[in-house]
Amino acid sequence: MTGAGKSIESVLDAVQAPGRTALRLSASPLWDRQRAFYDRGAPEIWGGGDVPHGITGNPRIANTYARIALEFLRTSAVPDTADAEDVPHLVEFGGGTGRFAYLFVRQLRALAPGLRFTYVVTDFAAERVSAWAAHPSYGPLIEEGLIDFAVLDADRPGPLELLVSGRTIGPGSLRAPVIGIANYVFDTLRHDCFAIHGGDLLELKVAAEEESIEWETGPCEPIGADLAAVLDHYREWLDDTAVLAPVGGMRCLEFLAGLTAGSSLAIVADKGHRTRAELCSSATPAVVFHGSAFSLMVNFDLLARWVRRRGGVGILPAEPANSLVVGAFVQGPMAEPERFTAWVQDQLVDTGPDNTFSLRPLLGTAASLSLEAMLASLRLSRCDPTLLIEFLPALLDVLPGAPEVTKLELQRILGQVWDNYFPIGEPIDLALCLGLLLSAIQRFAEAIEFLELSVKEHPDSAPAAFSMAIARRGMRDLRAARESVERALQLEPGFSEARSLRAMLAEELAGAC
């Protein structure tokens, strides 16, 4: 997910600033443009692929996070009362598509049946939060009391006013542990930038004109004591390099810890730097575009050192990350921190999103995979809908000759794939895909259930109508099959497969008379 760095000048189409006043990076008008980009509908931002979300919005990462969260709760003191304040709360900063929250809550519920918890999905855009609360996929989870929604500006975090329950959560409101989740959030929040040259610590500030900005090096403005201690460590170890400080992310960690009298865990996933060695030889920060927005590399090494300075536990992957760094940051009392650290690092190696994502291209060559390998891949992905769609053509080729036990296993997997589907406006007709696969293994009644959804959602789709005709024919409902194939030809007169099916149906209906 990391890309080649581009000059930060190209981020701005037009930035207005009086004169050429150099500003601290976190105070730059650059962030106003960032905010405007994300203050739009989810289909525009994520549905079109401008902003990456697949690596942090799939069942595999949701399961890994749920295991880490459950282990944290197991080692933390959870009050045994019915009061809402004593129920563990999970707060997701910048819920994005809403897909991760849906998958995580279902994974945690499956891993710990009977566990009482409240998952709060947040975003600074009130319209997006309201849309989540009305999303039909969330309905059952809302009824179970497992999920709620709140407006939260990660740039200026404040009390959470929960949409469903009506409760307000502010500083010190909770007694149970709190878990925060931030996927691809910290890289878009405010940063400050410092430069180390010849043993001196300086600050890189930005001076904006109408269409560009320039870096200017000068003395450091006031810095908090804990951050200053980390920067002093860098001053001793590094030289001729720029160091980013994710001050927006640090503010989120402080906010999370302040919500409870107990301990807090923040699971943070982003592109970034895991060790201080990775910080070397960067004269200025680099940015990566996502549409007209941008992101910066998150300094996870700094975050971990900053948390430890404050008496907490900072856990980073034990091995280099290729695409995504996942860090876990504990604040407050914790039993057996060394054991928890080793356990989290082991999870990130075995089931972590970075290794999974790195191996994913190998699975894309489905034509070379056996049916058993494709099914194993779907199981390891925790039945990821996007992976099933990649496998669809190859599966349709090999399924007709599969043994009955394999067909039964595929039917089970397809049910879980559908349960994991959270629509966000992508141009995907998953119901049609499932209907085709179920027809291929002669589960025609089950196929029709999905194809009815497909036809309802896509009434002008010739493939959906044609697929329905095939399933109806499999059920020997020939007249209904003829109606569907006629509909397919009405929508697409040149549909050759539909013409052939219509001819076969005509013969079969004539023979039935």
N, C-alpha and C positions, 0 to 999 in steps of 0.2 A: 504493500500500500504506500510505502514511501516512494516519492518520485524525485526526479532531478530538481534541485533547488532552482528557483527563479528569483531574479532581483525583486526586492520588495517594492521597487518603483512601479513595476507592472501591475501591482495589485490595484492601484488606484486609477480610475478613469478621470476623476476630477476631485481633488481634495482642496478645500479652501482653508487657508490658514493665514493669519495676519503676518505680513512680512515673511521672515524666515526664522521664526522663533523655534529654537530647539526644545522639544518636549521629551519628558520621560516616555518610554515606549507605551507604558500602560495608560498614559494620559493622552495618547495620540488620537486624532479624529478618525484614524484608520479603523477603530473598533465600531464606529457608527455605521460604516459600510457593512461590516460583518454582521451586525445586528439586523440591518435591513434585509440582508439576504435570507437569514433564517426566520424572519417574520413572514413566512409564506406557508402555503398549504403543503402537507406532507407529500402528496402525489407529485407536486412540482419539484420538490427538493430531492426526495428519495426515489419516487416511482420512476422518474426518468433516468436515474443513474448518475446524476450530477455529483452526489455525495456517496461514497462507498458505505455500505451497511451490511453486506452479505456476511462478512467475517464475524460481525458482532450481532447478527440477527438470525441465528440458526439454532436448532435444537441441541447441537453438540456443545456450543459454548454455554448455553443456558443450563445444561446438565452439569458442566464443570463448575460454574458459579454456584449452583444450588448445593453441590457437595461441599464447596468451600464455606458457604454460608452456614450450612448445617453443622459442620465441624466447629466453626466459631461459636455457634449457639450452644453446642454441647459442652464446650470448655468455659462458657461464660455463665454467670449467675443470672438465671431467668426467674423472676418472682412467680410464685405459684398462686396467683389470684385471678379473679375474673375481671379486674379493672382494665380498662382500655390502655391505661398508662403502663401496665405491666406486661403487655403483649409486645413481643419483638416487632419493630417496625423496619421496613426496608424502603429507602428513598432512592429513586433513580433520577439523577440529574440529566436533563435534556433527553427525554424519552424517545425523541426522533420519530420513527415510524410507528412506535407502539408495539412492534412485533416482539422485541426481546422481552418486554414485561409479560406479555401473554405466554410466551414459552417458559420463562423462568418460574412464574407462579405455578404453572401446571407441573413442571419438573419437581419443584420443592414439595408440592402437595403429594406427588407420587412417592418421593423419597421418604417423607415423614408424614404419613397419614395421621390426622388428628392434631397436628401441630397448629396452634393458633398464631397467626401473624397477620400483619397488615402491610401490603406492598403499595407504596404511593408513587405513582408515575407523575413526573413534573415537567414543566416547560415554562418559559417566560411568555409564550404566546397563549393568551386566554382562549382564543378560538380553537387552537389545536387541542388544548386540554378538554374543552367541551366536546369536541369531536370524538376524543377517546371515550369519554363517559357514555357517549351514545353508540359506540361501535358494537354491533350485535355479538361479535366474538367474545367481548368482555362480559356479556350479560350473566352467564352462569357463575363466573368468578365474583361478580358484584353481589349476586344473591347469596353466595357463600360467605360474604364478608371478608374476602381475602385481598381485595384490591380497591384502591381509592385513587383520587386524582386531585392535583393541586397546582396552582400557578406558583412557580418559583423562578425568580430571576437569578441564575447562577452568578451573574455579574455583581448582584447586590442581594445576597440571600437574606430572607426574612421569614417570619412566621408562615406556616403552611395552613391554609384554610381548606380543609378537605371537602370536596364536592359532594360525596355520597353521604358520609356520616355527619357532616356539619361541624366536626370538631376542629379546633385550632391547635396546632403543635408549634410551640415556640421554645426558646431557650429554657432548659431544665424541665420541660413538660413531661418527659418520659423517665421511667425508672428501669425499664428493660433495655437490653442491648439494642443498638441501632446499626444497621448495615446500609452503606451508601454504595451506589453503582454509577459509574461514569464511563460510558463507552463513547469514544471519539468526541469527548466534550472538552477536556482540558486543553487540547491542541487548538481550540477555537476561542478560548478565554484569554483575558489580558495577561501579558507577559511584561517583564522588564528585562533589560539586556545589559550585561556588563562585559568589560574587556580587560584582559590581563596582559600587560606588556612589561617585560623587564622587572617582574616582581611587584609592579604597581597594579592596584585595582582601580579601574576607571568605569565610567558609565557610558554606554552607547545610547544617544538620544536621537530623535528623528526630527528633521526640519522639513515641513511640508510646503510645497508650492501648489499651483493649480493642477498640475498633472504628474508630479513626481515628488519623491521625498529623498532626502540624503541623510546618511548617518553622520553624526558629529560626536566626537569623543570629548568628554569633559569630566570634571570631578563628580563623585557620587553624591546624589541627594541622600537624605536620611534613609537608613535601612534598619529594619527590626533586628534585635539582638541575635535571634536564632538564625535568621537568614545571613546576617553579617558573619556569623561564625562559620557557616558553610562556605561562603564566598572567600573567607580568609584561608580556609583549607585549600580551595582551588588555587588561590594566589600562591601558595607554597608548592603546589604540585604541577600547575599548568603554566604555559606561557604562550604569548602571541595567539590568543584565541578569544572568541566571544562565547559567553555563557548566558543562556536564557534562564530566567527564573519564572516559573509558572505561577505568578502571584494570584491569578484568578482561581486556579486549582487549589492553592494553599488556603485561600479564603473559604472554599467549599469544605475542605477538611476541617477547618476550625468550626464552621457552622454545624457540620454533622456531629462533631464531638460535643458541641454545646447543647444539643437537643436532649441529652440523657444524663442521668446521674450515674449510669453504668458505662460499659465500654462501647466503643464504636469500631467498626471495621469498614474501610473503604476499599472497594475493588475497582481499580482504575485500569482501563485498557486504551491504548493509544499507540500511534507511531512515536518513537522517541529513542532516547539514549539511556542505556541501562548501566553503563559504567563510566567513570571519569575519563578513561582512555578514549572513549568514543567522542568526547567533547573536543579533542585536539584538532588544531589546524582549521578552525572555522573563523575566518576574519569577520564575517557578518552573518546574521541569521539567514536561513533560506526559507522560502514559502512554497507551498504546493497549492495549486488551484483546485477548487471544486465549484464549477460554474464561475460565478463572479465573487465567490467567497474564497477564503484562504485558510491555511492551517500552518502551524509551526511545530517543530519537533519538541516533544515534551521531555524535559530533563528529569527522568525518573530517579537518577542518582541523587540529584539535589533534593527531590521530594523525600526520598528515604532517609537521607542524612538529616534533613530538617525535622522530620517526625521523630527520629531517634534523639535528637537534641532536646526535644520536648518531653522525653520520657516514654515515647511510644515504640512500636515495633514496625520496621519497614522491611517488607519482603519483596524481593525482586527475583525474576527467573534465574535459576542457577546456570542456564545455558544461553548462548546468544540468541536473539530473536531476529527472525527474518522479516516479518511483516508487522507484527503486533507485540508490543510489550504489555504484559499484565502484571500490575503491582498490587500488593495488598498492604494496607496501612492500618495498624491497630493503635487506638488511643484509649487510655484508661487501663485499669487493672486487668491482667490476664494470667490465667494459670498456664504453666508449661509453654512459654513463648517459643522456646527452641523446638519443641515437638511440633507445634503448629506451623512454624516456619518450614521445617523439613517436609511436613505433610503437604503444605500448599505447593512448594516447589516440585514435589513429586507429582502432584495433580497436573501442574502446568506442563510437565514433560510427557506424561502418559495421555492425557486427554485435553491438553491445552489448545486454544484456538490457533496459535501460531504454527505449531507442527501440523495440525489438521489442515490448515489453509495451504501450507507449503506442499502438502501431498495431494491436494485436491486436483491439480492439473492431470495427475496420473489417472484419476478416475474419469476424467473427461474423454479418454480414449475408450469409450464403452464398446466400440466395435471389436476390440481385441480382448475384452473381458468375457469370461464364461458367465452363464446365468448365475451360478453359485457365487462367483466373485461379486457380481452386481448386487445380489441380495445381501451378501456379507457387508459390502460397502454401505448399503442403505441402513443396515442395523447399526454399524459403527457410527454413522452420522446421526443416529437417533431419529431416523426416518425423516430426513430433510426433504421438503417438497421440491426445492430447486435441484437437488441431485436426481430425484426421480425424473424430472422433466428432461435432464440431460441424458438419462438412460432410456427414455421412452422409445426412440426408434429401434434401438438394439433389443429391448425387451419384447417389442411387438414381433420382431423377427424370430426369436427363439422360444417364445412361450407356448405356441401351439403344440409342440412336441414334448413339453415338460411333463414329468411324472406328477401324479395327483398330489403327493405329499408336498411337492414344490409349489404347486398351485395354491394349496391351502396356506402355505407360509407367505406367499406373495399377497394373498387376500388379507392376511393379518397385517402385513406391513402397510398395505394401501390404506387400511383403516387408520393406522397411526399417522401416516402421512397427512391424511385429511384432517385429523385432529390437530396437527401442528400447523395447519394453514391459517395464516392471518393476513387477509387481503389489505393491501396498501395502495391500490390503484395501478398496479403493474399490469401490462398487457398479457396476462396469463390466464388461460381457462383450465384450471386444475381439474374441475369437475369433468370436463371433456376427456382429459388425459386418463383419469381414473376409469371413466366409462369405457374407453377404448381397451384398456388393459384387462378389465373385468370381462369384457366380451371376448377377448383373446383367450381367456381361460374358461370360457363358457359359463361364467356366472352372470347370465343375462338379466335376471331379475334385479340383482344388485347393480349391474351396469345401468339399467334404466333409471334407478333412483338418482344416480349422479347425472345422467344425461338429461333428465328432466330439469335439473338445476341449470345445466349448461344452456339448454334451449330457452329457459326462462330468462337467463341473464344475457343471452346472445341470440335474440330472435331472428336476426338477419344472418346467422352463421350457417352456410351450406354444410360445412363439415359436421357441425353439431346435429343438424337434421339428418344427414346421411348416416352418422353413427347411431342415431336413434333407430333408423330403419334397420340397420344390421341387428341391433339388440332385439327389436320387435320380431324380426324374422327368426332369430334364435329362440324366442319364446313361442314361435309358430302363430303369432298374431299377425297374419299376413296382410289383412286389410289396413291395420294401423301402420304396418311397415310400408305399404304402398303410399299411404298419405304422407309419411315422413320423407320418402324418397322423391315424391312429387314436389314437396316443399323445397328439398335440396336443389332440384332442377329448376324450380321457379327462381330461386335465388342465384343459381349459377348454371345457366343452360348448357354450358360446355363441359359439365362435370362428367367425364367419361365413366368413372367407376359407378356413379349414380345411374347412368343410362344402362349399364350392364345389369345392375341390381334390379332396376325396374323391369327389364326383360325377363329376368329369372322369376321375379314375383308374378309377372303376368302368366307365365307357364304354370307356376305352382298353384295359383288361384284357379286357373282353368282346369287343372287336374283335380282340384278339390271339389269341383262342381259335379 
